[in-house]
Amino acid sequence: MDIDNRVLIVLAPVAIAASWAVFNIGAAALRQVQNFLSREA
């Protein structure tokens, strides 16, 4: 069975946007966790 290429074409921009959001939010979340841990110590 072959994957329909239209599905990949539709989902590719969604996957790129989701990964970009996770990358940006993840960086901010890491900074917050590091700030929290440095205040506790």
C-alpha distance matrix in Angstrom:
0.0 3.8 6.7 9.3 12.2 14.8 14.2 15.0 17.9 19.3 19.1 20.4 24.0 24.0 23.0 25.6 28.2 27.7 27.9 31.0 32.6 32.0 33.5 36.6 37.1 36.6 39.3 41.7 41.1 41.7 45.0 46.1 45.4 47.4 50.2 50.3 50.5 53.1 55.3 55.2 56.3
3.8 0.0 3.8 6.4 8.7 11.7 11.5 12.0 14.6 16.4 16.4 17.4 21.0 21.5 20.5 22.8 25.6 25.4 25.6 28.5 30.3 30.0 31.3 34.2 35.1 34.7 37.2 39.7 39.3 40.0 43.1 44.4 44.0 45.8 48.5 48.9 49.2 51.6 53.9 54.0 55.1
6.7 3.8 0.0 3.8 6.1 8.7 7.9 8.4 11.3 12.8 12.7 13.8 17.4 17.7 16.9 19.3 22.0 21.8 22.2 25.0 26.7 26.6 28.0 30.8 31.7 31.5 34.0 36.4 36.1 36.9 39.9 41.1 40.9 42.8 45.4 45.8 46.2 48.7 50.8 51.0 52.3
9.3 6.4 3.8 0.0 3.8 5.5 5.8 7.3 9.3 10.6 11.5 13.0 16.1 16.7 16.7 19.0 21.3 21.6 22.5 24.9 26.5 26.9 28.4 30.9 31.8 32.1 34.6 36.7 36.6 37.8 40.6 41.7 41.8 43.8 46.2 46.6 47.4 49.7 51.7 52.2 53.5
12.2 8.7 6.1 3.8 0.0 3.8 5.4 5.2 6.3 8.7 10.0 10.5 13.5 14.9 14.9 16.5 19.1 19.9 20.5 22.6 24.6 25.3 26.4 28.8 30.1 30.5 32.6 34.8 35.1 36.2 38.8 40.2 40.5 42.2 44.6 45.3 46.1 48.3 50.3 51.0 52.3
14.8 11.7 8.7 5.5 3.8 0.0 3.8 5.4 5.0 6.2 8.5 9.9 12.2 13.3 14.3 16.0 17.9 18.9 20.2 22.1 23.7 24.7 26.2 28.2 29.3 30.1 32.4 34.2 34.6 36.1 38.5 39.6 40.2 42.2 44.2 44.9 46.0 48.2 50.0 50.8 52.3
14.2 11.5 7.9 5.8 5.4 3.8 0.0 3.8 5.5 5.2 6.1 8.4 11.0 11.2 11.8 14.3 16.0 16.4 17.8 20.1 21.4 22.1 23.9 26.0 26.8 27.5 30.0 31.8 31.9 33.4 36.0 36.9 37.3 39.4 41.6 42.1 43.1 45.4 47.2 47.8 49.4
15.0 12.0 8.4 7.3 5.2 5.4 3.8 0.0 3.8 5.4 5.1 5.7 9.0 9.9 9.7 11.6 14.1 14.7 15.5 17.7 19.5 20.1 21.4 23.7 24.9 25.4 27.6 29.7 30.0 31.2 33.8 35.0 35.4 37.2 39.5 40.2 41.1 43.3 45.2 46.0 47.3
17.9 14.6 11.3 9.3 6.3 5.0 5.5 3.8 0.0 3.8 5.7 5.5 7.6 9.6 10.4 11.4 13.5 15.0 16.1 17.5 19.4 20.7 21.8 23.7 25.2 26.1 28.0 30.0 30.7 32.0 34.3 35.6 36.3 38.1 40.1 41.1 42.2 44.1 46.0 47.0 48.5
19.3 16.4 12.8 10.6 8.7 6.2 5.2 5.4 3.8 0.0 3.8 5.8 6.7 7.5 9.4 11.1 12.2 13.4 15.3 16.8 18.0 19.5 21.1 22.7 23.8 25.0 27.2 28.7 29.3 31.0 33.3 34.2 35.1 37.1 38.9 39.7 41.0 43.1 44.7 45.7 47.4
19.1 16.4 12.7 11.5 10.0 8.5 6.1 5.1 5.7 3.8 0.0 3.8 5.7 5.2 6.1 8.6 10.0 10.5 12.2 14.2 15.4 16.3 18.1 20.1 20.9 21.8 24.2 25.9 26.2 27.8 30.2 31.2 31.8 33.9 35.9 36.5 37.7 39.9 41.6 42.4 44.0
20.4 17.4 13.8 13.0 10.5 9.9 8.4 5.7 5.5 5.8 3.8 0.0 3.8 5.4 5.1 6.1 8.6 9.9 10.6 12.2 14.3 15.3 16.4 18.4 19.9 20.6 22.6 24.6 25.2 26.5 28.8 30.2 30.9 32.6 34.7 35.7 36.7 38.7 40.6 41.6 43.0
24.0 21.0 17.4 16.1 13.5 12.2 11.0 9.0 7.6 6.7 5.7 3.8 0.0 3.8 5.4 5.0 6.1 8.5 9.9 10.5 12.2 14.2 15.2 16.5 18.1 19.5 21.2 22.8 23.9 25.5 27.4 28.6 29.8 31.5 33.2 34.4 35.8 37.5 39.2 40.5 42.1
24.0 21.5 17.7 16.7 14.9 13.3 11.2 9.9 9.6 7.5 5.2 5.4 3.8 0.0 3.8 5.5 5.2 6.1 8.6 9.9 10.6 12.2 14.1 15.5 16.3 17.7 20.0 21.3 21.9 23.8 25.9 26.8 27.8 29.9 31.5 32.3 33.8 35.8 37.3 38.4 40.2
23.0 20.5 16.9 16.7 14.9 14.3 11.8 9.7 10.4 9.4 6.1 5.1 5.4 3.8 0.0 3.8 5.5 5.1 6.1 8.5 9.9 10.5 12.1 14.3 15.2 15.9 18.2 20.1 20.4 21.8 24.3 25.4 26.0 27.9 30.0 30.8 31.9 34.0 35.8 36.7 38.2
25.6 22.8 19.3 19.0 16.5 16.0 14.3 11.6 11.4 11.1 8.6 6.1 5.0 5.5 3.8 0.0 3.8 5.5 5.2 6.2 8.7 10.0 10.5 12.4 14.2 15.0 16.7 18.7 19.7 20.9 22.9 24.5 25.4 26.9 28.9 30.1 31.3 33.0 34.9 36.1 37.5
28.2 25.6 22.0 21.3 19.1 17.9 16.0 14.1 13.5 12.2 10.0 8.6 6.1 5.2 5.5 3.8 0.0 3.8 5.5 5.1 6.2 8.6 9.8 10.6 12.1 13.8 15.5 16.8 17.9 19.8 21.5 22.7 24.0 25.8 27.3 28.4 30.0 31.7 33.3 34.7 36.3
27.7 25.4 21.8 21.6 19.9 18.9 16.4 14.7 15.0 13.4 10.5 9.9 8.5 6.1 5.1 5.5 3.8 0.0 3.8 5.4 5.1 6.2 8.5 10.0 10.4 11.7 14.2 15.5 15.8 17.7 20.0 20.8 21.7 23.8 25.5 26.3 27.7 29.7 31.3 32.3 34.1
27.9 25.6 22.2 22.5 20.5 20.2 17.8 15.5 16.1 15.3 12.2 10.6 9.9 8.6 6.1 5.2 5.5 3.8 0.0 3.8 5.4 5.1 6.0 8.6 9.9 10.1 12.2 14.3 14.8 15.9 18.3 19.7 20.4 22.0 24.1 25.2 26.2 28.1 30.0 31.1 32.5
31.0 28.5 25.0 24.9 22.6 22.1 20.1 17.7 17.5 16.8 14.2 12.2 10.5 9.9 8.5 6.2 5.1 5.4 3.8 0.0 3.8 5.5 5.0 6.2 8.5 9.7 10.8 12.7 14.1 15.3 17.0 18.7 19.9 21.3 23.0 24.5 25.8 27.3 29.1 30.6 32.0
32.6 30.3 26.7 26.5 24.6 23.7 21.4 19.5 19.4 18.0 15.4 14.3 12.2 10.6 9.9 8.7 6.2 5.1 5.4 3.8 0.0 3.8 5.4 5.2 5.9 8.1 9.9 10.8 11.8 13.9 15.5 16.5 17.9 19.8 21.2 22.3 24.0 25.7 27.1 28.6 30.3
32.0 30.0 26.6 26.9 25.3 24.7 22.1 20.1 20.7 19.5 16.3 15.3 14.2 12.2 10.5 10.0 8.6 6.2 5.1 5.5 3.8 0.0 3.8 5.5 5.2 5.5 8.3 9.9 9.9 11.6 14.0 14.9 15.7 17.6 19.5 20.3 21.6 23.6 25.3 26.4 28.0
33.5 31.3 28.0 28.4 26.4 26.2 23.9 21.4 21.8 21.1 18.1 16.4 15.2 14.1 12.1 10.5 9.8 8.5 6.0 5.0 5.4 3.8 0.0 3.8 5.7 5.2 6.3 8.9 9.9 10.5 12.6 14.4 15.3 16.5 18.5 20.0 21.0 22.5 24.6 26.0 27.2
36.6 34.2 30.8 30.9 28.8 28.2 26.0 23.7 23.7 22.7 20.1 18.4 16.5 15.5 14.3 12.4 10.6 10.0 8.6 6.2 5.2 5.5 3.8 0.0 3.8 5.4 5.3 6.6 8.7 10.1 11.1 12.8 14.5 15.7 17.0 18.7 20.3 21.5 23.2 25.0 26.4
37.1 35.1 31.7 31.8 30.1 29.3 26.8 24.9 25.2 23.8 20.9 19.9 18.1 16.3 15.2 14.2 12.1 10.4 9.9 8.5 5.9 5.2 5.7 3.8 0.0 3.8 5.5 5.2 6.0 8.6 10.0 10.6 12.2 14.2 15.3 16.4 18.3 19.9 21.2 22.7 24.6
36.6 34.7 31.5 32.1 30.5 30.1 27.5 25.4 26.1 25.0 21.8 20.6 19.5 17.7 15.9 15.0 13.8 11.7 10.1 9.7 8.1 5.5 5.2 5.4 3.8 0.0 3.8 5.5 5.0 6.0 8.6 9.8 10.4 12.1 14.1 15.1 16.3 18.1 19.9 21.1 22.6
39.3 37.2 34.0 34.6 32.6 32.4 30.0 27.6 28.0 27.2 24.2 22.6 21.2 20.0 18.2 16.7 15.5 14.2 12.2 10.8 9.9 8.3 6.3 5.3 5.5 3.8 0.0 3.8 5.4 5.2 6.4 8.8 10.0 10.6 12.4 14.3 15.4 16.5 18.6 20.3 21.4
41.7 39.7 36.4 36.7 34.8 34.2 31.8 29.7 30.0 28.7 25.9 24.6 22.8 21.3 20.1 18.7 16.8 15.5 14.3 12.7 10.8 9.9 8.9 6.6 5.2 5.5 3.8 0.0 3.8 5.4 5.1 6.3 8.7 9.9 10.6 12.4 14.3 15.4 16.7 18.7 20.3
41.1 39.3 36.1 36.6 35.1 34.6 31.9 30.0 30.7 29.3 26.2 25.2 23.9 21.9 20.4 19.7 17.9 15.8 14.8 14.1 11.8 9.9 9.9 8.7 6.0 5.0 5.4 3.8 0.0 3.8 5.4 5.1 6.2 8.6 9.8 10.5 12.3 14.2 15.4 16.7 18.6
41.7 40.0 36.9 37.8 36.2 36.1 33.4 31.2 32.0 31.0 27.8 26.5 25.5 23.8 21.8 20.9 19.8 17.7 15.9 15.3 13.9 11.6 10.5 10.1 8.6 6.0 5.2 5.4 3.8 0.0 3.8 5.4 5.1 6.1 8.5 9.8 10.5 12.1 14.3 15.5 16.7
45.0 43.1 39.9 40.6 38.8 38.5 36.0 33.8 34.3 33.3 30.2 28.8 27.4 25.9 24.3 22.9 21.5 20.0 18.3 17.0 15.5 14.0 12.6 11.1 10.0 8.6 6.4 5.1 5.4 3.8 0.0 3.8 5.5 5.1 6.1 8.6 9.9 10.5 12.3 14.4 15.6
46.1 44.4 41.1 41.7 40.2 39.6 36.9 35.0 35.6 34.2 31.2 30.2 28.6 26.8 25.4 24.5 22.7 20.8 19.7 18.7 16.5 14.9 14.4 12.8 10.6 9.8 8.8 6.3 5.1 5.4 3.8 0.0 3.8 5.4 5.1 6.1 8.6 9.9 10.7 12.5 14.5
45.4 44.0 40.9 41.8 40.5 40.2 37.3 35.4 36.3 35.1 31.8 30.9 29.8 27.8 26.0 25.4 24.0 21.7 20.4 19.9 17.9 15.7 15.3 14.5 12.2 10.4 10.0 8.7 6.2 5.1 5.5 3.8 0.0 3.8 5.4 5.0 6.1 8.5 9.9 10.7 12.5
47.4 45.8 42.8 43.8 42.2 42.2 39.4 37.2 38.1 37.1 33.9 32.6 31.5 29.9 27.9 26.9 25.8 23.8 22.0 21.3 19.8 17.6 16.5 15.7 14.2 12.1 10.6 9.9 8.6 6.1 5.1 5.4 3.8 0.0 3.8 5.4 5.1 6.1 8.6 10.0 10.8
50.2 48.5 45.4 46.2 44.6 44.2 41.6 39.5 40.1 38.9 35.9 34.7 33.2 31.5 30.0 28.9 27.3 25.5 24.1 23.0 21.2 19.5 18.5 17.0 15.3 14.1 12.4 10.6 9.8 8.5 6.1 5.1 5.4 3.8 0.0 3.8 5.5 5.2 6.2 8.8 10.2
50.3 48.9 45.8 46.6 45.3 44.9 42.1 40.2 41.1 39.7 36.5 35.7 34.4 32.3 30.8 30.1 28.4 26.3 25.2 24.5 22.3 20.3 20.0 18.7 16.4 15.1 14.3 12.4 10.5 9.8 8.6 6.1 5.0 5.4 3.8 0.0 3.8 5.5 5.3 6.4 9.0
50.5 49.2 46.2 47.4 46.1 46.0 43.1 41.1 42.2 41.0 37.7 36.7 35.8 33.8 31.9 31.3 30.0 27.7 26.2 25.8 24.0 21.6 21.0 20.3 18.3 16.3 15.4 14.3 12.3 10.5 9.9 8.6 6.1 5.1 5.5 3.8 0.0 3.8 5.4 5.2 6.4
53.1 51.6 48.7 49.7 48.3 48.2 45.4 43.3 44.1 43.1 39.9 38.7 37.5 35.8 34.0 33.0 31.7 29.7 28.1 27.3 25.7 23.6 22.5 21.5 19.9 18.1 16.5 15.4 14.2 12.1 10.5 9.9 8.5 6.1 5.2 5.5 3.8 0.0 3.8 5.5 5.4
55.3 53.9 50.8 51.7 50.3 50.0 47.2 45.2 46.0 44.7 41.6 40.6 39.2 37.3 35.8 34.9 33.3 31.3 30.0 29.1 27.1 25.3 24.6 23.2 21.2 19.9 18.6 16.7 15.4 14.3 12.3 10.7 9.9 8.6 6.2 5.3 5.4 3.8 0.0 3.8 5.6
55.2 54.0 51.0 52.2 51.0 50.8 47.8 46.0 47.0 45.7 42.4 41.6 40.5 38.4 36.7 36.1 34.7 32.3 31.1 30.6 28.6 26.4 26.0 25.0 22.7 21.1 20.3 18.7 16.7 15.5 14.4 12.5 10.7 10.0 8.8 6.4 5.2 5.5 3.8 0.0 3.8
56.3 55.1 52.3 53.5 52.3 52.3 49.4 47.3 48.5 47.4 44.0 43.0 42.1 40.2 38.2 37.5 36.3 34.1 32.5 32.0 30.3 28.0 27.2 26.4 24.6 22.6 21.4 20.3 18.6 16.7 15.6 14.5 12.5 10.8 10.2 9.0 6.4 5.4 5.6 3.8 0.0
